[in-house]
Amino acid sequence: MRAPMERVPSGMAAAAFLAAGIGTFVLGLVTFLAEVVSGFAQILKFYPPAGP
């Protein structure tokens, strides 16, 4: 007979992976839009010496 296995909580790790995936997607989307749409690139210029 097998002994019951303890379940290890993995919710925090799943939340970290999900947050990293969402953050990566948003950063990629913003970069893509800044390269394709010139008006969007102007919105991202908060400080003139730095930016697209």
Secondary structure, DSSP 8 states (H G I E B T S, - for coil): ----------HHHHHHHHHHHHHHHHHHHHHHHHHH-HHHHHHT-SBTTB--
